[in-house]
Amino acid sequence: MVKSMSVMQVELGDRSYPIYVESGNLKQADLLARHIKSKQVIVVTNETIAPLYLKQVVDGLQGFCIEQLVLPDGEQYKTLELVNTIFDALLSKKFSRNATLIALGGGVIGDISGFAAACYQRGIPFIQIPTTLLAQVDSSVGGKTGVNHALGKNMIGAFYQPQSVVIDVDVLDTLDDRQLTAGIAEVIKYGLIRDLALFEWLEHNMEKLLARDKEALTYIIERSCQNKAEIVATDEKEAGIRAILNLGHTFGHAIETGMGYGVYLHGEAVAIGTCQAADLSRRLGWLSDADVKRIEAIFKRALLPILPPESLAAQQFIDLMTVDKKNVDGDIRLILLKKIGEASLPMAVERALLLETLNEYGHGK
């Protein structure tokens, strides 16, 4: 991966693509136009983002035949039904396989739009314009697309890379506080799995992020995208090292599915799941009590939850965690922490130890 100013490259051979990170990028129409291959363009967004940024994006694409599709907002809409709505729009306007789909929104819009692009006529170009911090630092990069199922999160999908990722830091001005902190959870994850310097920076600068300091936000977006791009370039389809990006996610997905999609934001569930993974790592002898407290403290300072919902019992967790893409032959395989700044590859853990964490972590805190 090569970085030049505020442009990073995800190196995937002939499918390589740039990530543009800067304030004001939505005003730079050429960043989109240079990656559009035909006159046909559809911009897919949601009802929250449409009144804020849709006109700006469309107005910047003079000379293209633009269609607009506004979908409902929320994790509960990350479904095959909504993907079919995108297909309906593409087919009714007779879009060809050279048409470009632009995903303007957070992780849900990016995931379902990317999946629709992967499937329509066996693949059409798409561009990511992420509008939440979580999407900017994580889900817009790397080509994971898909939808949820009632029995499991992100269980239907495809690896399909975008033509480019255009990140405008200024759109975070309109992001609500809860969504902002949910995005910080994924940034903390990068620090824990492979970037100790980033973790330490977060410990010293969390208040700047919560105050929406532009320089601080730009730094964590670029640093996170750099981490993600390096991992994806090495392991695009999660055959090995890319799996470490799922720290806390097996626990977190169980929370999202078990409590109902949308009750917990993804980043909130990942924060809790990461603390559970840290507790389990401690039980394996990899982390100290002080390490776990340090991890909990950074999530607390980010105003994120660290305790699992009391209504989700250990056996429910187990049942939900068995529906996970990392599992093999019925074994629940988890990403854990060897130390702060270094994650393990997916590994099966003794069920008794896992149950100790599920039954005991959070009780009495």
Residue, then its C-alpha position, 0 to 999 in steps of 0.5 A: m500500500v502506498k500513501s501520498m498526502s491524503v490518498m491511500q491505495v489498496e493494492l490488489g493488482d488490477r483491482s487496486y483502488p484509492i482512498y481519498v481522505e480530506s475535508g471538503n472532498l464532496k466538493q471535489a466532483d472529479l474524485l467521483a467522475r474519474h472513477i465512473k465508466s459510463k453515463q449511467v449512475i445511480v446514487v443510493t442513500n438513505e432518508t437521513i443522509a439524502p437531505l444533507y448531502l444527496k444534492q451536493v453529490v448529484d450536482g457535482l456530476q454534470g453530464f451523467c444520467i443520474e438516478q437517485l434511490v433513497l432507502p430507509d435508515g437503520e440496521q434493521y433494513k440491511t436485508l435482501e428485500l432492500v437489495n431487491t429494491i436496488f435491483d428494481a431501480l436498476l432494471s426499471k431504468k435499464f442500467s447496463r453492466n457498465a453503470t456505476l452505483i454510488a453508495l452514499g451513507g453509513g455501513v448499512i448503505g455501503d454493505i447493501s449497495g455493494f452487494a447489489a453491485a456485486c450481483y447485478q449483471r454479475g457485477i457493476p462498478f461502485i463507489q463508496i462515499p461513507t458518511t459515518l465514522l465507522a464506515q470511514v474507518d472500517s466498512s467502506v474499505g476492503g470489499k465486504t458487502g452483504v446483508n443480515h439474516a434473522l439467524g445471523k449478522n452478515m451471513i449473506g454477502a460477497f467480497y466485491q471491491p469498490q472503484s474508490v472510497v471518497i471520505d469527506v471528514d466534514v460530513l462528520d459535522t452532522l453525525d450524532d454523538r452516538q454514531l461518532t462514538a460507535g465509530i471510535a470503537e473500530v479505531i480502538k480495535y485497530g490499536l488493539i490488534r496491530d497498532l500499539a502507537l495508535f492505541e496510546w495516541l487514543e489514550h492521550n487524545m480521546e477528548k479531542l475526538l469527542a470534541r470533533d477536532k478535525e485534525a484528530l479525526t483526520y488522523i484516526i481515519e487515515r491511520s485506520c484506513q492505512n491499517k485496513a488497506e495493508i491487511v486487505a492487500t495481504d489477505e483479501k478474502e479472509a483466509g488468514i490475517r484479515a480475520i484479526l479485524n474481527l476482534g470482538h465481533t463474534f461476541g458483538h454480532a451475537i449481541e446485535t442478533g440476540m437483542g434485535y438489529g438496531v438496538y445496539l449500534h454495531g460499534e457499541a456491540v463490538a466495544i462490549g464484545t472486545c471487552q469480553a474477548a479481553d476477559l477471555s484473553r486474561r483467562l488464557g493468561w495472555l493479558s493481565d488484570a491491568d491490561v483488561k482494565r486499561i482496555e475497559a478504560i479506553f472504551k469508557r472514555a469513548l462513552l461506549p458500553i463495556l458490559p453485555p446485556e443482562s437479558l442475554a444469557a450464556q447459552q443464548f450467546i453460545d447458540l448465536m456465536t455458533v453462527d459465525k463465518k470463522n467457525v469450523d466443524g462446529d467449533i466457535r473460533l475467536i480472535l483474542l489478544k496476545k497483548i495490547g497491540e497484537a491479536s491472535l488468529p482465529m482459535a477454538v477455546e475450551r468451552a468451559l473458559l468461554l462459559e466463564t467469561l459469558n457467565e461472569y464478565g460484567h457481574g459485580k462491575 
